């Protein structure tokens, strides 16, 4: 957490209500059975997300800063702790889907209990507790995107390909021609350095040196990905990192995640069910390995984190196609206009940069210091935001991170080239 943040109690209570309400709205179409499914060990059931985000506020704010608070159920911290070693033993991550009980209704009652206690105490919370509420709200926004990711992964396992939300009318058209935009060169500053909220891994702000390069002015589309596939992109090892090629071979990868062969061509499965792949939309649900292979095939590379962030500074991080309310989410065709396009929104963009600490990085104090620092190994940074990212959550310094084989997140790519 950035220690400069001084959230006001009244603003915080209003934001708390709005953010907590959106989580419930996202889960509203689900039955208890829908909300219990865990499609794979990296994902979590919707019930677990709803409870875990409540456990965060109960544990780090209400338990430690509100006198007389009584936990909803003394047994539940074991169920809904995620990875905080300082908070003790917990349900194994890969077996969260075995928690058929408590029921969805009981978990919603738990949320009501936590919400009532925190809103009642908001005006009297000390500064340190208000900072933790701010952290918890940003944490919940991350879980809102995770809920959508995991719901999609769960419903994709159903042979009926059920839609969670109705389909919106298909948007037709072509993406603008792709062009290169010269990036900044020489010494630039990146990382968070302001007074607004940021996660600890986003700082300290520091200087980096950028060599001459250019970034594509928009994201790579499904149509461009189809050409990559047609030219043997998944069949030629010369495009792939060794680990990536081994992953392709071991898992029979032949297309982005959630693409299926249909009678009329490729289809994609989304939260609105099955639809034909729209060639003008940004490609989504690709791994770092796939993004890197595409870039090599295209005679380009992925941007570095520093190049991407330097180009994004000064742009509106709340712009673009991001999450405003519960409903189907999908990338959209790039609009005409000044470059760069789609910097924020549509899909998270893979960079070639490993998720490592910045010079002078120090984790936040206490158990919440486990939030980011201990994951700085073997993962790659994604920048921007996606169609499933709550609007206003991201910023140029934001560092999303995943392992190179993972692709159930809303992830795509933008190309870069050396000059």
N, C-alpha and C positions, 0 to 999 in steps of 0.2 A: 504494500500500500504506500502511496505517496503521503508523507507525514504532513505536508502542507495543507491537506484537505480539511476544511472547516465547514462541514455540512450543517445547515440550520435545521433545527428540530421540526419546524412546520413544513418546510420543503421536503424533508426526508420522509415525514409521515405520509404526505400526498403521493410521493413517488413510490413508497412502499406499497400503498394500496393498489396503485395502477399496475405495478410490475407483478405483484402477487395475483392480481385478477387475471392478467394475461396468461399466466401458467395454467390456471383453471380453465380458461377458455380454450386453450390448445388441447387440453385433455377431455373437453366436454363431449366430443362425439364417441368416446370409447366406452365399452362395457368393462366390467371388472376383469373379464377374461382377456380382452384386448390389452388392458393396462398391466397385466401380469406377465405377458410374454417377454422373454429375453432372447432375441434372435441369434446372438453370438456373444462370446465372452467379452468383447470390447464394448458392447452396448448394454443398456440397462432398461428395465421395465419402466413404463411411465409412472406407475405407482411409486417406484423407488425414487425417481427424480422428484416427484411432488413431496415425498417425505424427507428426502435428504436435504433439500433446500430449507425445509422447516427445521430440521435437526440443526443446521448451521446456525440459524438465528437463536434457537433454544439454547444451544451449547455455548456459543461464544458471546452472546449478548444477554439473554434473559438469565441464564444460570449464574453468570459471573458479575452482572451489573444491575440486576433488579432484585432488590431485597424482598424476600417472601415468595418469589416465584416457585411454583410447584410444577415439576415436569408432567407432561401428559401421561407418559407411561415409562417407568424406570427401566423397563426391558428393551425399549426401542433403540437406544443409542447403539447397541450391538448390531441391530438390523440396518441402521441408516448412516453410520459412519462410513466414509468412503475409503480414505487412505491415510488418515491422520494417526500416526503411531502414538503420538502424545495423548490420544483419547482412548487408547486401549484396543482390545480385540474387536473383531467385526465379522460380519457375514462375508465369506469369500466372494470376490467380485463375480467370478464365473457362475455362481449359484444364486445370484439375486433373483433369478426367475423362479426359484423354488418357494419364494415367499407368497404363497397363495393367500395367506393371512399375515397381517391384518388386511381387511377388505379395502377396496377403493373408498367406500363411504367412511370407514374408520380413519383413513388417511386424510380425507377431506375434513373430517372433524378435528383431527390433529392440526391441520393448517389453520382452521378457525380459532382454535385454542391459542396457538402461537401468535396469530395476527392480532387477536384481541389484547393479549398481554403486551405486545410490543407497541401497538398504537397507544394504549393507555399510559405506557411509561415514556413515550417519545419525548414529551416536554421536559422530563427530568433526567434524561440520560446524560452522563458526563461526556466530555469531548471524545475520550478514547472509545466509548461505546458507540457514539455516532459514527466514528470512523469505521467501526466494525459493521454497522448497519450498511454503510455505503459499500463496503467490500461485499457484504452478503447480497446486496441488490445486484451488483455487477456479476457476482457468482450465479445468482438465479437467472440472469439474462443469458449467461453461457449455457445453463441447463435448459433454458427454453429452446435454444437451437439444438442441443443434444436430444431433447424430447422429440423434435421433429425428425431428426436424423434416425433415431432409434425406432420411432413409429413407422417410418418408411421401410427400414430394414425388416421390421417384424411383418408388416403386411406384404412385403415382397416375397416372403416365404410361403404365402397362401396361394395354392394353385388357381383359385378363383380370381386373383388379382383385384381384390376389392378396393374401391375408392373410399377414402375417409371423408373427403369433401367433394361436392359436385364439380364437374369440369367447367372451366370458363371457356368462352369462344376462342378458337384458335386464331392467333395473330400471324398474318402472312407478311412476306416482304423479304428483302435481302439485307444482309449486314453490309455496312459501308466497306469499301475496299480498305485493306489493311495497309498501314503506312508506319514508318519509323519516326520516332520523335527523339531528338538528341537529348541525352540526359545531362545533368550537371556534372562538372568535372572539377578536380582539385580537392581541396579540403572542404568538407561539409560537416555539419553537426546532425546527429541522429539520436534517437532515444528521447524519453520523456523528461522534460525539465520545467514544466509549468506547475501551477498551483491546483489544477484540477485533478480528479482521480486518475490513477494509473496503477496497474499491477506492478509489483516489485521488479519483475523481470524486464520491464520496459526501460529501466534506467540503470546507471546514471546516463545523462546526456553526455556525449563524447564526440570527438572528431574522428572522421575516417577519410581516406583519400580515394577518390573515384577516378578511374582512367576513362578516356573517351569511349562512349558507348551510346546506343540508342535502344529505346523500348518501343514495342508495338503500341499503336494508339488505341487498340481494343483487344478484347479477349479472343482466343481461338474458338471457332464455331464447330458445331456438329458436322457441318458439311466438309470443313477442312479435315476433321478427324476421320470422316468416311473415306476421304482420299488417301489418308495415311493407311487406313485398313486395306483399301483396294490395292495399294502398292506393296502389300506384304509387311506392313508395320509390325504386326504381332508374330511374324514368321521369320524375320531376318535378325539374327543375333547381333549383327554389326551395329544396330541402332541402340543396343541395350547395355547398361551396366551389367556386370557379371551376376550380381545378386538379383537384379531385375529380371534377367533372362531366366535364371533358375526359378524365380517366382512365377513367371509366365508358364514355363514348362510344367512345374509341379501342380499348378492350379488350373491349367487349361484356359488361360485368359485369352479372349479373342475380341473383346469390345469393352467399353466402359461398363461399370456396374449398373445394373437395372436395365440394360439394353437386352431385348429379346428379338429373335427372328420371327417375323410375321409373314403372312402370305404376300403382302404388298411391299415388303422390305423391313427394315429395322424399326422396332417400336421401343419406347422407353416406358418404364413403370414409375409413376410418381404418386404423390398423395391424392391425386385426382384420378388414379387408375392408369390404364394403358392408353397410350396415344402414339401415333407415328412420330418418329424422330423429326423434329423441326430443324432443318439444316442451317437456318440462320441464327438459331439460339446458341449461346455459349455452351461448349461441352462441359459436362459436369460429372462428378463421381469418378474421377481418375486419380490414380496413385501418383506419388512422386516418381516412381519408376516409369510409369506411362508418360507423364509429362516430360521427363528428361529424354525419353526415347523419341517422342514426337519432335522435341526441339532439335535433336541431332538429325532426324530425318529431314527437317525443314532447313538445315544448314544454319541453325541458330543455337541459342542456349537459353536457360532460364535466368531471370534477373537475380542479382544478389539482393539480400535484404536491404543493404545500404542504398543500392541504386533505386529500388522500388520506393523506399521511404523518402529519399531525397526528392523524387519526382512527385510524391503525393503531398508534400508539405505545402500548405496554403490552399489545398483543395477542401471541399466540404465533405467531411466524413459521414455526415448524415444524409448525403445525397444518394441518388441511384436507387436500384431495386432492392430494398431491404424490408424486414418484417415490421408491419404496423399493427396487424391484428391476426387473430387465428383464422386459418383457411389454407387452401393449397398454395404452396410456394414452388416457384420454378424460375430459372434464369430467363431473361427476356432479350429480344433482339436489340443490339446496340443502336441507339438513336443517332441521327445525324447531328453534327455540331462540332464545336472546337475540341481538339485533342488535348489531353488523353481522355478516352471514354472508359466507362465502367471501372474506374479506379476503386470505387467502393460499391459493394452490392453485387448481385448476381451469383458469383462464386468466389470463394477464397482462392488466392493465387499462390501456387507453389513458387518458392524461391530455391536457389541452389545453396542456401546458407543453413548450416547446422544450428540447432537451437542450443546455444551456449551462453554463458554469462557475459555480460558487458564488462569492460574494465572497471573495477571498483564496485562490482555488484555485491550487495549484502541482502540476504533474505530478511523479510519482516521478522520482528521478534515474536517469540512465543510459538504455539502450535500452528498458528496460521502461516508461519514461515515455511511450512511444508507445502504450501500451495503450488509453487512453481519450481523452486530451485532444485529439488531432488529429481526432477524429470529432465534435467539438462544433459541427456546422454542418448545418442542414437536417433534423434528426431530432427525433422526439418521444419523451417519456419514458413508459414503461409501468411500473406498480408492482405489487407483490404477488409472485406465483409462479404456476406452472401445474402441470397434472397431469404434465408432463414435466420439471419442475424437481426436482433431487435434494433430498430433504427436509433441511432444515438449511442450505441454501445461501443462502437469501434473508433479508431483514430489512426493517424499515420504511424504512430509509434507502436501500435498494438502488435503483439507477437502471438499468433496462433501457432500450434505445433502438433504434428502427428508423425508417426513412424512411416517410413517410405512405402510400405506395402498397403497402408490403410487407405480406403477410398469410399467409405460409407458417408463421409462428410461431404458437404456441398463444395467440392474442390475442382478447380480448373487451372488455366494457365494463360500467361501473357509471355510473349517471346522477347528476347533481348539479343543484341549483337554487339561485338566489339567493333570499334571504328579505328 
